Amino acid sequence: MIALADCNNFFASCERSIHPELEGKPIVVLSNNDGCIIARSNEAKALGYKMGEPVFKVKDRLIRDKVYMFSANVKLYRAISQKIMDILSSECNAIEVYSIDEAFMDFTDVAAPGEKAILLREQVLKETKIPISIGIAKTKVLAKLGSNIAKKHTSTGVFLLTNNDLIERALGYFPIEDLWGVGRRHAKMLNEKGIFQASQLAKLEEPWLRKYMNIGGVRLVRELNGISCSNLVETRAAKKSIMSSRSFKQELSSLADLNEPLTNFASLCAYKLRQQKSCAKKLGVFIQTNRFKPNTKIHNGYIEVIFPTATNDSIEIIKATHKALEELYQSDCLYKRAGVVVSDIIPDSIVQLSLFSNHNIVKRTALMKVYDSLNSKMGHGTLRLCVQGTEKDWSPSNEPIAFGN
């Protein structure tokens, strides 16, 4: 038996958890540079605001409707997500963290799965103030469908999709385009062939599925029919590349102004490498102007650096970033976006040391462990390299952009 825990309107719920006075009021969370809507509370959904909607098109309406607007606070969301996952993992046999707001749990041999899920949901709400929905079924796909039903059609926030008659009714209700594992291209193709509901898809023969949807379609239909094709993955696969980037609130023109955000992006990439026990062989740095702004010079610069020894050392990655920025920078440009990407990632256990390294790798590795340990205990960013700076004019505010009355 598999359970899927899905946080309700996660980013908006996180903001509400630290602003309890906003209970029952419409909230939207905005993307980098406050460009578009990336999360909505139920109240904002009821007012008709859409995911991905550009803010400039609806700004007057947002103010008129007294909607509370927040710039995305990723650090907050990650911290709350980690706390939720810790609670879930302590109460189940195994857990697969699927995304920042979703996790599959092993409910095998749980005597009363529905009651356990309700108690688990109450515990998460009490300790984090984040509401979650839990679907329980024999397969991941059905558990995902169950969590959707739990979120929209139950008062408990929990739904067991284990009865065959109930499964058939649920599949008949569920549209193809909302089914986990069916992308836009396949949804369009299926609709063109007269297949609109999950129940219709579940009845298709495997030869047809292999022809039009490949093996992924076969596995999806098997899971719809209660045959598990995907076990829980308790550890995430290491990322093949890691990127940190941002569009700035205001265009940056000087080298010093660009240096601080890129330093912080490089530091974050190095930290993520260490978290997954990996090192990168390559570093990419890019800076971009606003291509939509008339009468301004366009520059989309990118440089790739190859490290002599694969590294996750913040100091070395930041040094390489600074050197790349100096080569890319053009003084007559106004830069709107920049970023750092590390790639060609390998496990840190197989790194080949170089005789020509200009620093003591063993001592530097120990330094990074202390650095991460202190930040883990005292809060992310407590200990930082001086070149990361303290001014965050380029960073979005964590306070509401506009309040209703």
C-alpha positions in Angstrom: 0.0 0.0 0.0 1.3 3.4 -1.0 0.3 6.8 0.4 1.0 10.2 -1.3 1.2 13.3 0.9 0.7 16.5 -1.1 0.9 19.9 0.6 -2.0 22.1 -0.3 -1.1 25.3 -2.2 2.3 24.9 -0.7 4.1 28.2 -1.3 0.9 30.2 -0.4 0.4 28.1 2.7 4.1 28.7 3.8 3.5 32.4 3.6 0.3 32.1 5.6 2.1 30.0 8.2 4.2 33.1 9.2 1.4 35.5 8.5 -1.5 33.9 10.4 -3.5 37.1 10.1 -4.0 36.2 6.4 -6.2 33.2 7.1 -9.1 33.2 4.7 -7.7 36.0 2.6 -6.4 35.7 -1.0 -2.7 35.2 -1.4 -0.5 34.8 -4.6 3.2 34.1 -4.7 5.2 35.6 -7.5 8.2 34.3 -9.5 11.7 35.8 -9.6 11.5 39.5 -10.2 7.8 39.2 -9.5 7.1 38.4 -13.2 4.2 36.0 -12.9 2.0 34.1 -10.5 3.4 30.7 -9.4 1.2 29.9 -6.4 -2.3 30.8 -5.3 -4.4 30.2 -2.2 -7.9 28.8 -2.6 -9.3 32.3 -2.2 -7.1 33.6 -5.0 -8.2 30.7 -7.2 -11.8 31.5 -6.5 -11.2 35.0 -7.8 -10.0 33.6 -11.1 -6.3 34.1 -11.0 -4.3 31.6 -13.1 -1.0 29.9 -12.7 1.7 31.5 -14.8 -0.4 34.7 -15.3 1.9 37.7 -15.9 1.6 40.2 -13.0 1.6 43.3 -15.2 -1.6 42.1 -16.8 -3.5 41.7 -13.6 -1.8 44.1 -11.2 -4.7 46.5 -11.1 -7.1 43.6 -10.4 -4.9 42.2 -7.7 -4.9 45.5 -5.9 -8.7 45.9 -6.5 -9.4 42.4 -5.1 -7.1 43.2 -2.1 -4.9 40.2 -2.9 -1.7 39.8 -0.8 1.3 39.4 -3.0 4.6 37.8 -2.0 7.9 37.4 -3.7 9.0 33.7 -3.7 10.9 32.9 -0.5 12.6 29.7 -1.5 14.7 29.4 1.7 11.5 29.4 3.8 9.8 26.9 1.6 12.7 24.5 1.7 13.0 24.7 5.5 9.3 24.0 6.0 9.4 21.2 3.4 12.3 19.6 5.3 10.4 19.7 8.5 7.3 18.1 6.9 9.4 15.3 5.3 11.1 14.6 8.7 7.6 14.2 10.3 6.4 11.9 7.5 9.5 9.8 7.5 9.3 9.2 11.2 5.9 7.7 10.8 6.2 5.3 7.9 8.4 2.3 6.8 10.0 4.2 3.9 9.6 7.5 2.1 10.3 8.9 -1.4 10.5 12.6 -1.5 9.1 13.3 -4.9 9.2 17.1 -4.9 9.4 20.0 -2.4 5.7 19.5 -1.5 5.1 15.8 -2.2 6.2 12.5 -0.8 5.3 8.9 -1.4 5.1 6.7 1.8 5.2 3.0 2.3 1.9 2.1 4.2 2.5 -1.7 3.8 1.1 -3.6 6.8 -0.5 -0.5 8.3 -3.6 -1.9 10.0 -5.8 1.2 9.6 -4.2 3.3 6.9 -7.0 5.9 6.8 -6.9 6.6 10.5 -3.1 6.7 10.5 -3.2 9.2 7.6 -5.6 11.5 9.4 -3.4 11.5 12.5 -0.3 12.2 10.4 -2.1 15.0 8.6 -3.1 16.5 12.0 0.5 16.3 13.3 1.9 18.1 10.2 -0.7 20.8 10.5 0.0 21.3 14.2 3.8 21.4 13.9 4.1 23.4 10.6 0.7 25.0 10.0 0.7 23.5 6.5 -2.4 21.6 5.4 -1.7 18.4 3.4 -3.8 15.9 1.5 -3.1 12.2 1.5 -4.2 9.6 -1.0 -3.8 5.9 -0.3 -3.9 3.1 -3.0 -2.0 0.1 -4.3 0.1 2.1 -6.8 1.7 5.4 -7.1 -0.6 6.6 -9.9 -3.8 5.7 -8.0 -2.3 7.3 -4.8 -1.7 10.5 -6.7 -5.3 10.4 -8.0 -6.5 9.7 -4.5 -4.6 12.7 -3.1 -6.3 14.9 -5.7 -9.7 13.7 -4.6 -8.7 14.1 -0.9 -7.8 17.7 -1.6 -10.9 18.7 -3.4 -13.7 16.5 -2.2 -13.2 15.4 1.4 -13.4 17.1 4.8 -10.7 15.0 6.3 -8.0 15.6 3.6 -7.6 11.8 3.3 -9.0 9.4 0.7 -8.5 5.6 0.3 -8.7 4.5 -3.3 -8.6 0.7 -2.6 -12.1 -0.5 -3.5 -12.5 -1.7 -7.1 -15.9 -0.1 -7.6 -14.6 3.2 -6.1 -11.5 3.1 -8.4 -13.7 2.6 -11.4 -15.9 5.6 -10.4 -12.9 7.8 -9.8 -11.3 6.9 -13.1 -14.6 7.7 -14.9 -14.5 11.2 -13.2 -10.9 12.0 -13.8 -9.9 13.8 -17.1 -6.9 12.5 -19.1 -5.1 15.9 -19.0 -5.1 15.9 -15.2 -3.7 12.4 -14.8 -0.2 12.1 -13.4 2.1 10.8 -16.2 0.2 12.1 -19.1 1.8 15.2 -20.7 0.3 17.7 -23.0 1.4 15.9 -26.2 -0.1 12.6 -25.2 -3.2 14.3 -23.8 -3.8 16.0 -27.1 -3.2 12.7 -29.0 -5.6 10.8 -26.8 -8.3 13.4 -27.1 -8.0 13.3 -30.9 -8.7 9.6 -30.7 -11.7 10.1 -28.5 -10.1 9.2 -25.2 -11.0 11.8 -22.5 -11.3 10.0 -19.2 -8.8 7.9 -17.2 -11.3 5.0 -17.3 -11.1 4.9 -21.1 -7.3 4.9 -20.9 -7.3 2.1 -18.4 -9.1 -0.2 -20.9 -6.6 0.2 -23.7 -4.6 -2.8 -24.9 -0.8 -2.9 -24.4 0.1 -3.2 -28.1 -1.8 0.0 -28.8 -0.1 1.7 -25.8 3.3 0.6 -27.0 2.6 2.0 -30.4 1.3 5.4 -29.4 2.7 6.0 -25.8 5.8 3.7 -25.6 6.6 1.8 -22.4 5.6 4.7 -20.2 2.0 4.4 -21.3 2.1 0.7 -20.6 3.3 1.2 -17.1 0.8 4.0 -16.5 -2.2 1.8 -17.5 -0.9 -1.1 -15.4 -0.8 1.2 -12.4 -4.3 2.4 -13.2 -5.4 -1.2 -13.0 -3.7 -1.8 -9.6 -0.5 -3.3 -10.8 2.5 -1.6 -9.2 5.3 -0.8 -11.7 7.3 1.7 -9.6 8.8 1.0 -6.2 9.6 3.8 -3.7 13.0 5.3 -4.3 14.3 6.3 -0.8 17.2 8.3 -2.1 17.1 10.8 -5.0 19.4 10.4 -7.9 22.2 12.9 -7.9 21.6 15.8 -10.2 23.6 15.9 -13.4 23.8 19.7 -13.3 22.9 22.4 -10.8 22.0 25.9 -11.6 21.3 29.0 -9.6 20.1 32.1 -11.4 17.8 35.1 -11.0 16.2 38.0 -12.8 16.9 41.2 -10.9 14.4 43.7 -9.6 16.4 46.4 -11.2 18.9 46.3 -14.1 22.6 46.1 -12.9 25.3 48.0 -14.8 28.5 47.8 -12.8 30.9 44.9 -12.3 30.6 45.3 -8.5 26.8 45.1 -8.7 26.9 41.9 -10.7 29.7 40.4 -8.6 27.6 40.0 -5.4 24.7 38.0 -6.8 26.9 35.8 -8.9 29.0 35.1 -5.8 25.9 34.0 -4.0 24.8 31.8 -6.9 28.2 30.1 -7.0 28.1 29.6 -3.3 24.7 28.0 -3.5 25.8 25.6 -6.3 28.8 24.6 -4.2 26.6 23.9 -1.2 24.2 21.8 -3.2 27.1 19.8 -4.6 28.3 19.1 -1.1 24.8 18.1 0.0 24.6 15.4 -2.6 28.2 14.4 -2.0 29.3 15.3 -5.5 31.9 17.4 -7.3 31.7 19.3 -10.6 34.2 19.3 -13.4 32.7 22.2 -15.2 31.3 25.7 -14.4 29.2 27.9 -16.6 28.5 31.6 -15.9 26.0 33.7 -17.9 24.8 37.3 -17.8 22.0 38.7 -19.9 20.4 42.0 -20.8 16.7 42.5 -21.2 16.0 41.5 -24.8 12.5 43.1 -24.7 13.7 46.5 -23.8 13.9 48.9 -26.8 16.9 51.1 -27.6 19.3 49.2 -25.4 22.3 47.0 -26.2 21.7 43.3 -26.2 24.3 41.0 -24.7 23.8 37.3 -23.7 27.2 36.3 -22.5 28.2 32.8 -21.4 31.6 31.2 -20.5 32.4 27.6 -19.5 35.3 26.8 -17.2 36.8 23.3 -16.8 38.3 22.7 -13.3 41.7 20.9 -13.2 40.2 18.8 -10.4 36.5 18.3 -9.9 35.4 20.3 -6.9 32.6 21.3 -4.5 34.7 23.9 -2.8 32.8 27.3 -2.4 36.1 29.3 -2.5 37.3 27.7 -5.8 33.9 27.9 -7.5 33.6 31.5 -6.5 37.1 32.4 -7.7 36.3 30.8 -11.1 33.0 32.7 -11.3 34.7 36.0 -10.6 37.2 35.4 -13.4 34.5 34.4 -15.9 32.4 37.5 -15.0 35.4 39.8 -15.7 35.7 38.3 -19.1 32.0 38.5 -19.9 31.2 41.9 -18.5 30.6 44.8 -20.9 30.4 48.3 -19.2 27.9 49.7 -21.7 25.2 47.1 -20.9 22.3 46.9 -18.4 22.0 43.4 -17.1 18.7 41.9 -16.1 19.5 38.3 -15.4 22.6 36.2 -14.4 23.4 32.7 -13.2 25.8 30.0 -12.4 25.6 26.3 -13.5 27.9 23.5 -12.5 27.9 20.3 -14.6 29.8 17.1 -15.4 29.0 16.1 -11.9 30.7 13.0 -10.3 30.6 11.5 -6.8 33.1 13.1 -4.5 34.4 9.6 -3.6 36.0 9.1 -7.0 37.6 12.5 -7.6 41.1 12.2 -9.0 43.4 14.6 -7.1 45.8 16.8 -9.1 49.5 17.3 -8.4 49.1 20.9 -9.7 46.3 22.0 -7.3 47.1 25.4 -5.8 45.5 24.6 -2.5 45.4 21.8 0.1 42.2 19.9 -0.9 42.1 17.9 2.4 42.3 21.0 4.6 39.8 22.8 2.3 37.3 19.9 2.5 37.5 20.0 6.3 36.9 23.7 6.2 33.8 23.3 4.1 32.4 20.7 6.5 32.8 23.1 9.4 31.3 25.9 7.3 28.2 23.8 6.4 27.9 22.4 10.0 27.7 25.9 11.5 25.2 27.2 9.0 23.1 24.1 9.6 23.0 24.7 13.4 22.8 28.6 13.3 20.8 29.1 10.2 21.6 29.2 6.5 23.8 32.3 5.7 25.0 32.8 9.3 28.5 32.1 8.2 29.4 33.5 4.7 32.4 34.5 2.7 33.0 38.3 2.8 32.7 38.5 -1.0 29.1 37.4 -0.8 28.3 40.8 0.7 25.5 41.9 3.0 23.4 44.1 0.7 20.6 42.3 -1.1 19.2 45.0 -3.4 19.1 42.5 -6.2 17.2 40.0 -4.0 13.4 39.9 -3.7 11.7 41.0 -0.5 10.2 38.5 1.8 7.4 40.9 2.9 4.1 41.2 1.1 4.4 43.5 -2.0 0.8 44.8 -1.5 -1.7 44.4 1.3 -5.4 44.6 1.1 -7.3 46.4 3.8 
